[in-house]
Amino acid sequence: MLDDYTTAPIDAKLRATLGLLQKMTLDHEHLTPADVRTALDAGASKQAIADALEVAFLFNIYDRLADTMDWDVPSRTGGYYQVAARRLLTRGYA
């Protein structure tokens, strides 16, 4: 799925929702109610679409802030993410 969601073995509602998120992220000038209708027609609920849009919106903001402010992102091989994942699994977000 990470290589190409359009051909991955996923259900139609997820595929349509991912298409909506992709357009919101990469081509937001052309985003219309018809794009949301496509996800609804594929079976995604209004709440699922709203949740997906909110999460994607926040990640878009974080990414732009990180790029603009040149935030340091730890290397994948440095071990930070493994430690952070164990901490989340143990303590959650509290």
SULRA-V278911 format. One record per pair of residues at least 24 apart in sequence whose C-alpha atoms are under 7 Angstrom apart, sorted by the first residue. I is the first residue (numbers start at 1). J is the second residue. If there is no record, write none. Layout:
{{I;J} {I;J}}
//
This chain:
{{12;42} {13;39} {13;42} {13;43} {13;44} {16;42} {17;49} {21;53} {21;56}}
//
